[in-house]
């Protein structure tokens, strides 16, 4: 896989992981759920376990980003 593709994957997964891990615990999450309209759906999205699930996806994205960083680092070390 070319290094540029690995670097793009690293950047994408890092940014997405940080976003998904942090946003469910900010006031922005509360404001965004007002658009759902349904009280049941709104309460479900605001629940702690739904926020935790989204944060868990963010943590998985950060793990993938760490793997991509290792692949990129190895490709630079082999280049020498």
Backbone torsions as a table, in degrees:
resi	resn	phi	psi	omega
1	UNK	NA	133.0	-179.6
2	UNK	-64.3	150.8	-177.8
3	UNK	-61.7	-35.7	-180.0
4	UNK	-62.1	-42.1	178.5
5	UNK	-63.9	-40.7	178.1
6	UNK	-63.6	-42.6	179.6
7	UNK	-64.9	-39.0	177.7
8	UNK	-65.2	-43.1	177.1
9	UNK	-61.8	-43.1	178.7
10	UNK	-58.9	-48.0	179.8
11	UNK	-62.5	-47.4	-176.7
12	UNK	-62.1	-49.1	-178.6
13	UNK	-67.9	-33.4	178.0
14	UNK	-65.6	-50.0	-178.4
15	UNK	-64.2	-45.6	-180.0
16	UNK	-64.2	-39.9	179.5
17	UNK	-64.2	-44.9	178.6
18	UNK	-63.4	-42.9	179.9
19	UNK	-61.7	-50.4	-177.1
20	UNK	-68.5	-30.0	179.8
21	UNK	-74.8	-31.4	-172.7
22	UNK	-97.3	-39.8	-169.9
23	UNK	-61.6	-38.8	-178.7
24	UNK	-60.4	-14.6	-176.9
25	UNK	-106.3	12.9	179.9
26	UNK	-108.6	164.2	176.4
27	UNK	-63.2	-22.2	178.3
28	UNK	-60.6	-34.6	178.5
29	UNK	-64.3	-40.7	178.6
30	UNK	-63.4	-43.3	-178.7
31	UNK	-69.2	-36.6	-177.9
32	UNK	-70.0	-29.5	-178.3
33	UNK	-75.4	-13.7	177.5
34	UNK	-65.5	-22.6	-178.0
35	UNK	-74.8	-12.6	-177.9
36	UNK	-69.2	-32.1	176.9
37	UNK	84.2	-46.4	-178.9
38	UNK	-78.3	129.9	-179.9
39	UNK	-65.7	-36.6	-179.2
40	UNK	-67.0	-47.3	179.8
41	UNK	-65.5	-39.8	178.8
42	UNK	-62.5	-43.7	179.3
43	UNK	-66.7	-36.9	179.3
44	UNK	-64.6	-44.9	-179.0
45	UNK	-69.6	-30.1	-180.0
46	UNK	-83.4	-6.0	-178.4
47	UNK	-68.3	156.2	-176.9
48	UNK	-64.7	-37.2	-177.8
49	UNK	-74.3	-29.6	174.9
50	UNK	-68.9	-40.7	176.1
51	UNK	-63.6	-41.0	178.2
52	UNK	-64.2	-36.6	178.2
53	UNK	-65.2	-42.3	178.0
54	UNK	-66.1	-40.9	177.0
55	UNK	-65.2	-34.7	176.1
56	UNK	-63.7	-38.9	174.8
57	UNK	-62.9	-37.3	176.0
58	UNK	-63.9	-39.6	178.0
59	UNK	-65.6	-38.5	176.0
60	UNK	-63.9	-40.4	176.3
61	UNK	-61.4	-39.0	178.2
62	UNK	-67.5	-33.7	174.8
63	UNK	-65.8	-41.9	176.7
64	UNK	-63.3	-39.8	177.6
65	UNK	-62.6	-39.2	178.0
66	UNK	-65.0	-38.7	176.4
67	UNK	-64.7	-41.8	177.7
68	UNK	-63.8	-36.4	177.9
69	UNK	-64.8	-39.3	177.6
70	UNK	-64.8	-41.9	178.3
71	UNK	-63.3	-43.2	179.1
72	UNK	-64.6	-42.4	179.5
73	UNK	-62.4	-42.9	178.3
74	UNK	-63.5	-37.3	179.9
75	UNK	-67.1	-33.8	176.3
76	UNK	-72.2	-36.5	179.3
77	UNK	-69.0	-36.2	178.2
78	UNK	-72.3	-22.8	-177.9
79	UNK	-68.8	-30.6	-177.5
80	UNK	-64.2	NA	NA
